[in-house]
Amino acid sequence: MPDLPSQYLPSDFSARPIGLIAGKGRYPILVAESIRAAGIPLRVISFKDETEGALIQSIPAADHIQIKVGQLGKLLKSLQKLGCGYALMAGQITPKRLFHGLHPDLKALTLLNKIKVKNAETIFGTIASEIEAIGIRMLDARSFLDAHVADEGLMTGGKLQAAEEYIQHGIEMAKGIADLDIGQGVVVRKGTVLAVEAYEGTDPMLKRAGSFKTDGLIFVKTVKRRQDYRFDVPVFGERTLAIMHEAGIRTAALEAGNVLILDKAQIIGQARKLKIELYGYSPAPHTSHLTS
């Protein structure tokens, strides 16, 4: 394909069917819409009680297979049965399902027992490797969503209200947390870390930060310095914006080109109305400007 429909696709991409491994929320719906718009055959693997019904209903029965969370063997067989040349992971799985409601098959149990440290990178990295081992190529999870990635600069317009030195401090802290595989976000205030994202996810972290009932809060979302873009790409959406508003957080600093803003134009418009600034920072390494 001389003109690729997304900058995140490999240069040798061809129009073979894409198997969308669809988790929760709006993210996989947007990916599905964009793949269809590009005229590329779409297949969907959904998860019982996780994937949005609207997405499932939009897919012909012959192009869709539903599995339970943890059925890795069935996932691999489903991708093959649907004739997929590529696979793309989009959308989260409810975190508590890894403790309650998990249905691991023999393939999953075997792999989980081999993984000593269990986090997003080791678990999803192993799944991605198993998919590629059967000849199905994993795509960058940002593929087809070029119009929904954070841009550099103040996306909401006007003049940046948050102090750049405090944003840079937040970026440095967020990078450290991400590189330790703890989470992808922090909330800072004037050089102090108030809340760190861990296994529970972004929204509970924002609520905790809001419990301090103070001003000058900055939410920073990032990726690891050696991010595997086949999975775990950070997402900013309508719910996160609403919780920021409730928590009194007026600034979100999002890594440009790497953080997805779902329904970007709509979210930027809502942020303006709520007087929340969305700032895209360069993915280049930063050094804190704070002094002791």
For each residue, the residues with C-beta under 8 A, 3 or more apart:
1: 4 5 13 14 15
2:
3:
4: 1 7 9 11 13
5: 1 9 34 38 40 144
6: 9 34 38 142 143 144 145 146
7: 4 146
8: 139 140 142 143 144 145 146 229
9: 4 5 6 13 139 140 143
10: 13 137 139
11: 4
12:
13: 1 4 9 10 86
14: 1 85
15: 1 39 40 41
16: 41 84 85 86
17: 40 41 42 43 82 83 84 85 86
18: 35 40 41 42 43 84 85 86 87 88 139
19: 43 44 45 78 79 82 84 86 87 88 136
20: 28 31 32 35 42 43 44 45 87 88 90
21: 45 75 87 88 89 90
22: 28 31 32 44 45 46 47 51 52 55 90 91
23: 27 28 47 50 51 89 90 91 92 93
24: 50 51 52 91 92 93 94
25: 28 29 52 91 92 235 237 262
26: 29 30 52 237 238 262 263
27: 23 30 31 90 91 92 235 237 260 262
28: 20 22 23 25 31 32 51 52 55 90 91
29: 25 26 32 33 52 54 55
30: 26 27 33 34 145 148 262 263
31: 20 22 27 28 34 35 88 90 143 144 145
32: 20 22 28 29 35 36 42 44 55 58 59
33: 29 30 36 37
34: 5 6 30 31 37 38 144 145
35: 18 20 31 32 38 40 42 144
36: 32 33 39 40 42
37: 33 34
38: 5 6 34 35 144
39: 15 36
40: 5 15 17 18 35 36
41: 15 16 17 18
42: 17 18 20 32 35 36 59 63
43: 17 18 19 20 63 64 79 82 83 84
44: 19 20 22 32 51 55 56 59 63 64 65
45: 19 20 21 22 64 65 66 67 75 78 79 82
46: 22 50 51 55 56 64 65 66 67
47: 22 23 50 51 66 67 68 69 93
48: 66 67 68 69
49: 101
50: 23 24 46 47 69 91 93 94 97
51: 22 23 24 28 44 46 47 55 56 66 91
52: 22 24 25 26 28 29 55 56
53: 56 57
54: 29 57 58
55: 22 28 29 32 44 46 51 52 58 59
56: 44 46 51 52 53 59 64 66
57: 53 54
58: 32 54 55
59: 32 42 44 55 56 63 64
60: 63 64
61: 64
62:
63: 42 43 44 59 60 82
64: 43 44 45 46 56 59 60 61
65: 44 45 46 78 81 82
66: 45 46 47 48 51 56
67: 45 46 47 48 71 74 75 78
68: 47 48 71 103
69: 47 48 50 93 97 101 102 103
70: 102 103 104 105 108
71: 67 68 74 75 103 104 105 108
72: 75 76 104 105 107 108 111 127 130
73: 76 77 105 106 107 108
74: 67 71 77 78 105
75: 21 45 67 71 72 78 79 127 131
76: 72 73 79 80 107 130 131 134
77: 73 74 80 81
78: 19 45 65 67 74 75 81 82
79: 19 43 45 75 76 82 84 87 131 134 136
80: 76 77 83 84 134 136
81: 65 77 78
82: 17 19 43 45 63 65 78 79
83: 17 43 80
84: 16 17 18 19 43 79 80 87 136
85: 14 16 17 18 136 137
86: 13 16 17 18 19 136 137 138 139
87: 18 19 20 21 79 84 131 136 137 138 139
88: 18 19 20 21 31 138 139 141 143
89: 21 23 124 128 138 141 230 231
90: 20 21 22 23 27 28 31 141
91: 22 23 24 25 27 28 50 51
92: 23 24 25 27 95 201
93: 23 24 47 50 69 97 98
94: 24 50 97 101
95: 92 98 199 200 201
96: 99 100 101
97: 50 69 93 94 100 101 102
98: 93 95 102
99: 96 102
100: 96 97
101: 49 69 94 96 97
102: 69 70 97 98 99
103: 68 69 70 71
104: 70 71 72 108 109 112
105: 70 71 72 73 74 108 109
106: 73 109 110
107: 72 73 76 110 111 130
108: 70 71 72 73 104 105 111 112
109: 104 105 106 112 113
110: 106 107 113 114
111: 72 107 108 114 115 126 127 130
112: 104 108 109 115 118 123
113: 109 110
114: 110 111 126
115: 111 112 118 122 123 126
116:
117: 122 181
118: 112 115 122 123
119: 122 123 181
120: 123 124 181 231 232
121: 124 125 181 224 228 232
122: 115 117 118 119 125 126
123: 112 115 118 119 120 126 127
124: 89 120 121 127 128 228 230 231 232
125: 121 122 128 129 228 230 231
126: 111 114 115 122 123 129 130
127: 72 75 111 123 124 130 131 231
128: 89 124 125 131 132 138 228 230 231
129: 125 126 132 133
130: 72 76 107 111 126 127 133 134
131: 75 76 79 87 127 128 134 136 138
132: 128 129 135 136 137 138
133: 129 130
134: 76 79 80 130 131
135: 132
136: 19 79 80 84 85 86 87 131 132
137: 10 85 86 87 132
138: 86 87 88 89 128 131 132 230
139: 8 9 10 18 86 87 88 143 230
140: 8 9 143 229 230
141: 88 89 90 229 230 231 232 233
142: 6 8 145 146 149 229 233 258 260
143: 6 8 9 31 88 139 140
144: 5 6 8 31 34 35 38
145: 6 8 30 31 34 142 148 149 260
146: 6 7 8 142 149
147: 264
148: 30 145 260 261 262 263 264
149: 142 145 146 256 257 258 259 260 261 264
150: 155 236 254 255 256 257 258 259 260 261 278 280
151: 155 256 280
152: 256 257 280 281 282
153: 279 280
154: 157 158 159 160 277 278 279 280
155: 150 151 261 268 271 278 279 280
156: 268 271 272 276 277 278
157: 154 272
158: 154 277
159: 154
160: 154 164 277 279
161: 250 251 277
162: 166 167 216 218 250 251 253 277 279
163: 166 167 190
164: 160 167 168 289
165: 168 169 191 288 289 290
166: 162 163 169 170 188 189 190 191 216 218 290
167: 162 163 164 170 171 218 220 251 253 279 281
168: 164 165 171 172 286 287 288 289 290
169: 165 166 172 173 188 191 288 289 290
170: 166 167 173 174 186 187 188 218 219 220 253
171: 167 168 174 175 220 222 253 281 286
172: 168 169 175 176 286 287 288
173: 169 170 176 177 186 188 193 220
174: 170 171 177 178 184 185 186 220 221 222
175: 171 172 178 179 222 224 225 286
176: 172 173 179 180
177: 173 174 180 182 183 184 185 186 196 197
178: 174 175 181 182 183 184 222 223 224 225 227
179: 175 176 224 225 226
180: 176 177
181: 117 119 120 121 178 224
182: 177 178 196 197 198
183: 177 178 186 196 197 198 199 205
184: 174 177 178 197 202 221 222 223 224 232 234
185: 174 177 196 197 202 205 219 220 221 222 234
186: 170 173 174 177 183 193 195 196 197 205 219 220
187: 170 193 194 195 205 206 209 217 218 219 220 249
188: 166 169 170 173 191 192 193 194 217 218 220
189: 166 192 194 212 214 215 216 217 218
190: 163 166 216
191: 165 166 169 188 290
192: 188 189
193: 173 186 187 188 196
194: 187 188 189 208 209 212 217
195: 186 187 205 206 208 209
196: 177 182 183 185 186 193 205
197: 177 182 183 184 185 186 200 201 202 205
198: 182 183 205
199: 95 183
200: 95 197 204 205
201: 92 95 197 204 205
202: 184 185 197 205 206 221 240
203: 206 207 239 240 243
204: 200 201 207 208
205: 183 185 186 187 195 196 197 198 200 201 202 208 209
206: 187 195 202 203 209 210 219 240 243 244 247 249
207: 203 204 210 211 243 246 247
208: 194 195 204 205 211
209: 187 194 195 205 206 212 217 219 247 249
210: 206 207 213 217 243 246 247 248 249
211: 207 208
212: 189 194 209 217
213: 210 248
214: 189 217 248
215: 189 248 250
216: 162 166 189 190
217: 187 188 189 194 209 210 212 214 247 248 249 250 251
218: 162 166 167 170 187 188 189 249 251 252 253
219: 170 185 186 187 206 209 244 249 251 252 253
220: 167 170 171 173 174 185 186 187 188 252 253 254
221: 174 184 185 202 234 236 252 253 254 255 259
222: 171 174 175 178 184 185 234 255 258 259
223: 178 184 227 233 234 255 258 259 283
224: 121 175 178 179 181 184 227
225: 175 178 179 285
226: 179
227: 178 223 224 232 233 258
228: 121 124 125 128 231 232
229: 8 140 141 142 233
230: 89 124 125 128 138 139 140 141
231: 89 120 124 125 127 128 141 228
232: 120 121 124 141 184 227 228
233: 141 142 223 227 229 258 259 260
234: 184 185 221 222 223 254 255 258 259 260
235: 25 27 259 260 261 262
236: 150 221 240 241 252 254 259 260 261 262 267 278
237: 25 26 27 240 241 261 262 263 267
238: 26 241 242 262 263 266 267 270
239: 203 242 243
240: 202 203 206 236 237 243 244
241: 236 237 238 244 245 252 267 270 271 274 276
242: 238 239 245 246
243: 203 206 207 210 239 240 246 247
244: 206 219 240 241 247 249 250 252 274 276
245: 241 242 248 249 274 276
246: 207 210 242 243
247: 206 207 209 210 217 243 244
248: 210 213 214 215 217 245
249: 187 206 209 210 217 218 219 244 245 252 276
250: 161 162 215 217 244 275 276 277
251: 161 162 167 217 218 219 276 277 279
252: 218 219 220 221 236 241 244 249 271 276 277 278 279
253: 162 167 170 171 218 219 220 221 279 280 281
254: 150 220 221 234 236 259 261 278 279 280 281
255: 150 221 222 223 234 258 259 280 281 283
256: 149 150 151 152 259 280 281 282 283
257: 149 150 152 283
258: 142 149 150 222 223 227 233 234 255 283
259: 149 150 221 222 223 233 234 235 236 254 255 256 280
260: 27 142 145 148 149 150 233 234 235 236
261: 148 149 150 155 235 236 237 254 264 267 268 278
262: 25 26 27 30 148 235 236 237 238 267
263: 26 30 148 237 238 266 267
264: 147 148 149 261 267 268
265: 268 269
266: 238 263 269 270
267: 236 237 238 241 261 262 263 264 270 271 278
268: 155 156 261 264 265 271 272 278
269: 265 266 272 273
270: 238 241 266 267 273 274
271: 155 156 241 252 267 268 274 276 277 278
272: 156 157 268 269 275
273: 269 270
274: 241 244 245 270 271
275: 250 272
276: 156 241 244 245 249 250 251 252 271
277: 154 156 158 160 161 162 250 251 252 271
278: 150 154 155 156 236 252 254 261 267 268 271
279: 153 154 155 160 162 167 251 252 253 254
280: 150 151 152 153 154 155 253 254 255 256 259
281: 152 167 171 253 254 255 256 286
282: 152 256 286
283: 223 255 256 257 258
284:
285: 225
286: 168 171 172 175 281 282
287: 168 172
288: 165 168 169 172
289: 164 165 168 169
290: 165 166 168 169 191
291:
292:
